[in-house]
Amino acid sequence: MPRQKFWVNNTEAVLVIMSILIVIGTINVFSASFVLAGTQFHNPYYFLTRHLISLTVGITALVFTIKVDYRRWRGGVPLLFAVTLIALVLVLIVGVEVNGSKRWLNLVVMQFQPSELAKLVSILMAAAYLGPRIDKKLEIRVFTTPMFMLLVLSALIELQPDLGTAALVFGIPLILHVLAGLEWKWLGILIVPVVLIIIGLTILQPYRLERMKAWIDPWPYQQNQGYQTVQSMSAIGSGGFFGVGLGEGTGKYSYLPEAHTDFAFAIFCQENGYLGAIFLIFLLSLLTFYGGKIANQVQDGFGKMIVSGVLILIVGQSVANIAMVSGILPVVGVPLPFISYGGTSLIINMVGIGLLVNVGQYATKHPKQVTTEDVVPTRTRLRLVKK
């Protein structure tokens, strides 16, 4: 008797897991935000409505990316970079300022966050450079034009300021270089100045230094820099094993700032308990497992780097956010994919999953794949992959 399976293939598994995460996230967004929405906008459904609009856009983008052959994206990488660069410059000039940071462009229907787009573009740029070099077994270099261009994007994001996202935009491509076969000596040479820059940026911004102190021991700073961490850990702990019940969490009643965005996981734990947290982490682990299986199936370098990059983006942010909310890492402003409120983040993550599924579908249909050069016309090949 054949063994029963929950899904037909790995791509279906990824889509099902993502869908479950989105349902959980939608419920949590409403539960964590209805108090704030009622007091500030006199409409408890304010954030939920905006979330559903973003979800609709995300579903459309997901279907589009699943249908379009992923290898065609290589030709559009320069345009995507240009759009992202312009958007990041515009946000510094005419962006919406919230809590001292300019990170959003007002598009009437929704607010667009260019730094979220930069995360995906950084993956595509790295994949466009690394893919052909993997296929041809060429040396992997790190001091290249694409990495310099990504450094520019990271610098613009840091000016918002948003060090956490800037680190992701430069860090994920760097990890992809390592996976592609970058020699460790070059990584060591690069890491030293990067670490020094991060330390320098932390010292130059007093609030970041205070955050570091509050991270080491938040209790003496619980009335200022350590307030979010203390309230977050209190919310998680008060949920116990089974939680206080959906909608019954007290953290969202002005006790925990950003309860529906960066600290959505704390409200989720308070209302669903450790059992809910374990289930959520289990889903993210499954997503990693099946995404990893897809990455192993892919034969061409471009597709393999896309899948790896998307997994690092989603899983890496998840780990960072959960660790931040739990007090293991300092507060860095990284959202929890599919769970935290944030329209641009939701859309970009769904596009990422769409690309992953597209690569997985092609890998299943064509086990012996041709390289990207066989599909993309010569006149549209990305100039960034040249030596």
N, C-alpha and C positions, 0 to 999 in steps of 0.2 A: 504494500500500500504506500503510495507516494506521500512524502512528508508535507503537511499543510503549511502554507506560507501566508503571512499577513499581507504581502504585496507581491506584485508580479516581478518587479526588478528594483534595483537600487534607486533609480530616479523616482519611481513611484513612492518609495519609502521616504525619500527626502521631501517630496511634495506633501505627503500625509503628515509628517512630523512638523513641517513648517505651518501647515493649516491648523494643527492642534495648538501650536505655540501662538498663532495669531488669535485664535478664539480665546485662549487664556489671557493674552495680552489685552484684548478688547474689553473683556470683563473687568480686568484689573484696572485699566485706564479709567473706566467709568467709576468703579468703586473708590479709587484713590483720588479722583478729581471732582466728584459732584459737590463736595462741601466748598471747595475753592471756587468752582464755577458758579455756585449759588450766591456766594457772598460778593464776588467781584463782578459777575456778569448777569446776576439775577436769572440765571438759567442753568439748572443742574446738568443739562445735557450739552452744554457749550463745548467742552473738550471732546466729548464722545462724538458729537456731530462732525467736528473737524477731523477727528481720527478716522471716521467712516469715509469722509471725502478722500483723505489720503489713501485709505485702504482701497477705494475704488480705482484711484489712479494707479496704485501699486499692482492691482490685479491685471489692469490693462497692460502695464509695462511688463509684468511677468509673462503674460501670454505672448506678447511681442518678442521678448527675448528667447522664449522657448521655440518659437517658430522660425526665427532668423538664424541661419547657420552661423555659429560662433566665430568661424574663421573669417567671416566678412568684417568683423569688428576691427581687425588689424588695420585696414585701410582708413578707418575713421578715427583712429587714436589721435592723430595731430589735431583734428577739429575738436575733439573732446577736450584735449589739453587747452586749446585756445579759449574755448567757452569757459572752462573752469578758471583759467587765469584771469579772464575779464571779469567774471563773477566775483572772484576773490578781491579784485581791486575795487570793484563797485561797492562791495559790502563795507569796505573801509571808508568809503566816501559818503554813501547814502544809505547805509545799512541801518536796520532797526537796532537800537541799543537797549539791552536788558542787563541789569545788574553790572553796569560798567563795561560790558562786552558788546561789540558789534559783530554779530554772527549771522544775521538774517536779512534777506531781501524781501520786501513786501510785494507779493504778486496778487494782491486783492483777495483772490479765493483762498490762498494759503500763503504762509511764509516759507520761503525757500532758503535752505542752509547750504551754501556752496561748499563748505568744508566736508559735508557728507558726500557730495559728488566727487570731491577730490580723493576720497578713500578708494572709490571704485576705479577712478581714472588712474590712480597710482598702480593698481593691480594690473590694469590693461597695458599700461606703458611698460611695466617690468616684464609682463608676459610677451609683449611684442618684441622686446629686445632679447630676452632669454630663450624664447621658443626656438627660433632658427638656429641659435648657437647650440642648443641641446640636440636638435635634429642632426646637425652637421658635426657634432662632437668637437666644437671649438672651445677655446679657452674662455672661461667666464671672468669678466672684468667688472669692477665696481666703480672705478673712476671714469664714468662714461657720460655722454651728453644726456641720456634719459635721467640718470641719477642727479645730475646737476639741475635739470628742470624740475625734478621732484623736490629738490632742496629749496628751490624758489617758491614752489607751492607751500611747502612747510613753513617757510619764513613768513609768507603772507598770512597764513593761519595763526601763527604765533603773534602777529601784530594785533589780532582781534581783542584780547589775547586768548589763545586756547592751546596750551602746551601739549595736553593729552592727545588731541586730534592731530596736531602737527607731528608728534612722535609716531603716530600710527601711519600717517601718509608717507613718511620716510622709512619707518621701521619695517612695515610689511614687505615692501620691495626688497629691502636688505635681507630679510629672512628668505625670500624667494631666491635670491642670489645664492644663499648658502645651500638651499635645497637643490639648486641647479648644478652645484659642484664648485662653488667659489672656494679657493684655497684659504685655509684658516689664517695664514699669515696676513692676507689682505684684510680679512675681517678684523684682526687684531689692530692693524694699522688704522682702520677707520673708526673702530669703537672708541679709542682713546680720545680723539677730538670731539666726537659726539657726546661722550659722557661729560667732558669738560664744558661743552656748550650748555648742556642741560643743567649742570651745577651752577654755571655762571648765570643763566636765566633765572634759576631759583633764588640765588643770592640777591640779584638785582631787583627782584620783585618781592618786597617785604611780606606781602600776604602769603606768598608761596612758602617762604621760610617759616612763617607762623603755622601754616598747614602741616609742614613737616614735623614741627614740634608737637602739634596737636595729634598727629598720627602716632608718634612714639608713645605719648601718654595723653589721651584726650580729656581725662577727668579734670585736671587743673584748668583746662581751657573750655569747659563745658558751657560757659556763658558767651563765648565768642567763636574762635576758630574751630573748636572741638564740638560745637553744639550739634551740628548735623550728625557727626559720628556717634555721639552719645545717644541722641534721640533715635538714630537708626538701630543701634544695637539693642536699645531698650524695647523698640517695637518688635524686633525679631525675637527677643527673649520672651516677651509677654505673650506671644502666640502659642508657646508650648508645642506639644507634639501634634495636636489636631487643629490648632488655631481658634480664634475667638468667633469665627463665623464670617461669611461673606458680607461685606458692607458694614461690619461691626467694629472694624479697627479704629482706634482713637488717634493714631499717629497723624492722620490727614486733617485733624481738627486744629490746624495751625501749630501743631507741635513739631512736625517734621517738614522743613522746607523742601521744595521740589519732590513732594511725595509721589506725584504722578509721572515724573520724568526720570532723573538720575537715580532717585531712591525708591522707585516703584517696587523693587524686590523686597524692601523692608516691609511695605504695606502688604505685599503678597504673603510674606511669611507670617505676619501678624494675624492675618485673616484665615490663612490655610495651614499654618503650622509647619513644623519640620517635615511632616509627611508631604505637604504640598511642595516644599522646597526640594525634597529628595526627588519627587516626580518630575519637577522642572529640570533639575540637573540631569536626570535620567534621559529626558527628551533631547537635551543638548548633547549628551554623550552619544545617543543613537544617531543624531544628525552628523556628528563627527565620524562615527563608524561607517555609515553608508556613504558619506561624502568621500571618505578615505578609500573606500572600495572603488568608487568611480574614478578617483585619481589614479589608482593602480591599473585600471582598465585602459586608460587613455594612452595612445602610442605617440602622438605628436606633442612636442614641447610646449607649444602655445596653449593647447587645451589643458595640459597637465598643470601649467603655471596658473591658469585661470581658476581651476578647481581648487588648487592649493591655496591661492590667494583669498578666494571667497571664504574658504573654511577658516583660515587664519583670522580674517576680518570678523566673522560672526562669532566664532568660538573664542577668539582672543578677547573681543569686547565683552563677551559674556563672563569669562573668567575674571577680567579686570573689574567689571561692575560689581559682581557678587563679592569679590574680595574687598573692594572699596566700601560697599555698603556694610560689610561685616567687620570693618575696621582692620582688615589684614593689609590693605594698601591705603595710601593717602587719598584724599578726595581729588579726583582728576577729571571729573565731568564726562565720563564715558557712559553712554546709555546701554541698557540691556536690550539687545536685539529682539524685536517682536513683542516685548513686554512693556518697555518704557514708552511714554507718550512722546511723539516726535514724528511729524509727517514726512519730512525729507529722509530721515533715517529709515523709516518703515519702507518707503518706496525704493530706496537704494538697496536695502537688504533683500527685498523681493526681486529686484533686477539681478542682484548677485546670484540668488537661488535659481532664477531663470537661466542665467548663463551656465551655471553648474549642471542643471538638468539638460540643457541643450547639448553640452559636451558629453554628458552621460548617455544620452540617446544616440548620438553619433557613434560613440565608442561601442555601444551594443550592436548597432546595425553594421558597423564596419570595423571589425576587430583588427584588420590590417589596414590601418589608416595611412593615407598619403599625408605629406607635410602641407603646411599652410601655403607654401609657394606654388603648389599644384592647383590651388583654388583661386588665390588672389591674383588678379592681373598684374603684370610687371609694372605698369605705369602707376598703380595705386599702392605699391608696396611701401611699407613704412620706412622712411629714411633713418629713423632712430636706430634701426638694427644694423646699420652699417658700422664697420669698425671705426 
